[in-house]
Every structure is written in C-alpha cells, then in structure tokens.
Amino acid sequence: MNNQQDFQRWLSSATRGLPSPIKSMICDELAAHYDDAFAEQRGLGLLPVEAHRAVLAQLGSPHATRRALCAVHLARRQFLWAAVVTMISLVEIIIGALFAFQPLLFTLFGIGCGMYVLESLRKLLESPRTSARVGTAITMIEIGLLGAAAFGTLGILGSYQYPIIIVFADPLVLARFDPYLQPLTFVHFILALSIIMNGSGWLLLADILGVDAPIHFRGLLRSSLLVNGLGLVGLSLGILIRNSAVIIQMGLVLTIAGLFRQAFLVLIFVRAARQSSNNPWRGSHA
C-alpha cells in the first residue's frame, strides 16, 4: 500500500459519520495539511516512507480525531434538533393544558421528546468537574419519567382513579381530568415514588447549575428547575394524602414551571449550537 492509499484510509476513518458537506471540507483541510507536513519532512532529509509515518504520527489516532470532530460538528446538529424538539414539547404542554384528547398519545409522544431533550442536556452540562453529578441527576429524571409514564398509563387504561398524567419531561397533572382519588393502592405508591425521583433529579440539576455550569440563562433555568422539582415533590405528596386541592395546585405550578423551563432550554440549545459552529475543530496539527 502506497503512502497516499494509507493516508486516505486514515482520512476515511477519521471523518466517518460526519455530514457530507462538513466531511468534504475537513478532508480538504487535512489533505492540505498532510501535503505541507510531508514536504516539510522530506525537506529535513527523510525518505518518503519515513516522512509519511512522521506526518501520521503528528496527526494522531484516527479514532481520537473522529471523536474530536464529532464532538464539535455533530454537537451542533444535536443541539439544533434539541432546540426543535424542546419547542415541540413546549407546544405540547400548551395543547395538553387546553385540550383533553388522546392522553395516552400525549404520554408516548412526550416520552420520546423528553428523553431526547434530557440526553442533549446531559451532553451540554457534562464537564470533568460535574460529569458524575449531572449523569446521576439526568438518570434520576429519566427513571422517574419512565416510571410515572408507565404507572400513569394504568390510570388511562385501567380503573385506577388518580389523575390521568401527561408526561413530557416530567408529569404534568391536568385538573380537568378528575383529580379525586380512590383509596391508596400499590400503584399509587409507585407512581408517587416515580414522581419524587423525577423531582429530586430536577432539584439536583438545579443545585449543579448553582455551582458550576458554563451556559447562558443559567440563573433563570435554575429557578425554573427549583420550582419544577419542588412542585413534583408536592404533587407526589398530594397523591399520597389523597388531597385533590394540592394536586390541582401543584399541577398548575408544574405547567407554568414547565413552560418557562422549556422556553429557557430552547434558547440555551440554540446558543450551544451557535457556539459549536463558531468554534471549529482544531486538531494536533493546528
């Protein structure tokens, strides 16, 4: 295999999975750098094979290069999609609060939106200092989300007379769905536990934002998460004590907090996508 074939194989591995326009641009940049560096090494008296190996050593591992490229260029696309999905879920809250049709469809659609938004938020907030805590908080929210969705669906499909819950990134209780409860059952306890875990995850995330999170609108997002988390804890208590007034009040609080939270997340994801595009990747050859 000659030097050019070997370099093309390295280049193909380093740019695999990137969008075509970005891949073409980066391939041209890396090829130009390879030619310049190869000529420089030849000028130092190295044989072609030796110069080729020296340049590849400067470029580094194609797998590490690919991870660095994806971290920037795919992050921009993911954050843009996260902004779109968050906006869709924001509209879902409004529609769900105003109309009372197809609650199961809202739940399933909301889970998909919520999981994508949460994973994008995990990627945005994770750093060497906060990675473990952010991962724990997001995981708690996701487990609570799935648990509340699963047991909340029993209220839609079965005979459990607790509030029908629409889930999107947290349970949103709509007072129009008869918030009066039958005597407590095992399902009620599991539902309440799922909601508590969800709320605790948002509270932990709010605490992380208060310490170290290099994002815009951090204070506003943190305030909405605090209200959101406390509202979820209050909602779970309302279910356990079978108090419809508490359930209705917490449902209103959660709906308002959810609207603000999603609005701030849209702005944050758009800003993150813009920053990703304004900070092009620079490898070891820069």
N, C-alpha and C positions, 0 to 999 in steps of 0.2 A: 504493500500500500504506500503510495507516494505522500509527500507532505500535505498537499492540497486535499487529498481524499481524507487524510487523518484529521485535518483541521475542520473540514466540512462535517465529519461525523461528530466532532466535539461541538461544533456550532449547532447542529441539529438537536443534540441532547440538551444543550444549554438553553435553547429557546422553545423547547417542546411545550405545547399547551397555551402559548401566548396568542392573542388575537392576531390575525394575518397582517394588518397594517403595522402594528407595533413590532411584530416579529421581523418583517421586512426591514424596517428602519434600524432595528438593533443589529440584525445580521450585517447590514451595510456598515454600521459603525464598528462592529467587532472585526469585520474583514479588513477595513481600512487600518485599524489598529494593528492587526496581525501583520499586514504588509509592511507597515512602518517599523514595527519592532523586529521583524525578520531581517529587513535591510540593515537595521542598526546592529544586530548581532553578527550579520555577515561582515559588516564593516570592522568589527572587532577581531575578525580573523577566524571565526568559527565556520566549520563545514556546514552545508545545508541541513543535514540531519541534526547536528548539534544545535544550530540556530533555531530550528523548528521546535526541538524539545525545550529549549530555554524560553521561547515565547509561550508555549503551552503551560510551562511552569509558572510564568508570570500571570497568565490568565486564570489559573487555578482550576479547581474541580468543576466540571460542567454541571454537576448536581447542585453544588453550592451556588453557582452562578444562576442556575434556573430558579432556585428558591429566592434569591435576592431579586431577580427580575419579577417573579410572580408576586412577591410581597408588595411591590410598588404598582405594577401595571394591572394586575388582577384586583388589587385592593380598590383601585379607583372604580372599576366596574362593579365590584361588590357593594361599595358604599353608595353608588348611584342607584343600584337596584334596591338597596336597603331603604333609601330615601323614598323611592316609589312605593315599595311595599308598606312602609310606615304611613305614607299618605293614604293608601288604600284602606289600611286598618283604621285610620282616623275617620275616614268617611263611613266605615263600618260601624264605628261607635255611634255616630250621629244617626245613621239609619236604624240601628238597633234600638236606640233610645226613643225614636219617634214611632217606629212601626213594630208590630208583633207578629211577623210572619216567618215561617221556616226557622225556628230557633236552632234546630239540630244542624241545619246547613250553615248557620252563622257560627256555631261552635266549631265545626270541622274546618271551615274556611279560616276562622280565627286562629286555630292551632297552627296551620301552615304559615300564616303571616307572622304569628308570634314567634315561632321557632326560628324563622329566618332573621327576624329583627334581633332576637336575642343573640344568635350566633354572630351576627355582624357587630353587635355591641360588644360582645366578648373580644372580638378581634381588635376593635377600636380602643378599648380600655386596657387591654393587657400590656404590661411592661415588665421588665425584670424585677421591679420592686413590688408590683401589685398582682402579678400573674396568678399566684395561688389563691388569693382572696377573691379576685374577680371571677376565676373559674368556679370557686365554691358558690359565690352569690348567684351566678348565672345558672349553675346546675340546680340550686335550690328552687329558683324561679321556674325552671323548666319542669322539674319533678312536680311542683305544686300545680303548674299549668295542666300537665297531663292528668294528674290525679283529680283535680277539680273538674276537668272536662269529662273524664270517664264516669265519675260518680254523679256529676251534674246531669249527664245524659240520662241516667236512670230516672231522674225526675221528669224527663221528657217522654221517655218510652214506657216507664212503669207507673206504679201507683204511689210513689213516694211524694208526699205533698209538701216539699220545701220549694223555695223559689226556683224556677227554671233559670239556669245560668247561661249566659252567653260568654264565651271565653275568647279573648283575642291575645292579649299578653298577660292578662290577669282576669279573674272573674268579674264581670260587671252584672250586678243584680238589677233587674228592671222591676220597679214596683208594680207595673201594670200586670205582672204575672202572678198575682195572688200570693203574697208573702206570708200566709198563715201556715203554721207547721202542725203536723201530727206529732204524737209522742215520739221522742227520740228513738232512732234505730241505729244500728251499726253503720249504715250508710251515711247518716248524718254526721257521726263522729269522724269517719274517714274523709268526708267532704270538708268538714271544718279543719281537720288536720292538714289537708292539702292546701287550703286557703291560707292557713297560718304559715306554712312553709313558703308559699309564694310571697306573702307579705314580708316575712323575715328576710327573704332573699333581696327584695327591693330595699329594705332598711339597711342591710349590709352593703349593698351597692351605693346607697346614699352616703354611708359612712366613708366608703372608699373615695367617693367624689370629694368629700370634705377634706381629705388628707392629701391626695396626690392623683391628679388626673388632668393631663395637658390638653383639655378640649375647651372649645368656646361654649358659652352659655352654661358653664358648669354649675354656677350658683342657682340658676333658675331650674335646671334639670334636677339638681339635688333636692330643692324644695318640693318639686312635684313628686319625686320618689318617696320622700318622707311622708307626705300626705297619703300617697298611694299605699305605702306599706302599713301605716297606722290604720287606714281605712279598711284594709284587708283583715287585719287582726280584729278590728271592731266588728266586721261582718261575721267572722267566724264565731265570735262570742255571741252575737245576736242569734245565730243559728242554734248554738248550744243551749242558750237560755230561752229559746223559742219566743223571742221578742220581735214582733213584726215592725214596730216603730224603729228599732235600732237597725234592722235590716234595710228598711226603706231609706233611712238617713244615710247609712254607710253606702248604699247603692248610689245615692245622689253624689256623695263625696267622691266615690270611685270614678263615676262617669266624668265629673268635672276634672279630677286629677288626671284621668286617662287622656282627656282631650289636650290638656296642657303638655303632658309628658310626650305625647306623640308629636305635637307641633314642634317642641324643642328638639326631639330626635330627628325630625325631618331636616331642620336647619343644621344640626350637628353632622349628619351624614353627608349632606351637600357640601358642607365646609371641608369635611375629611376627604371627599372625592376631589375637590378642587386643589387641596394641598398635595394630594398624591400626584396629580397631573403637573403641578408646579415644581415638583422635586424629582426630576428624572433620575433613574438609577445611575450610579457611578460604581463601577467595579474596581478591582485592584489595579487596573491599568490606567485609571484616571489620574 
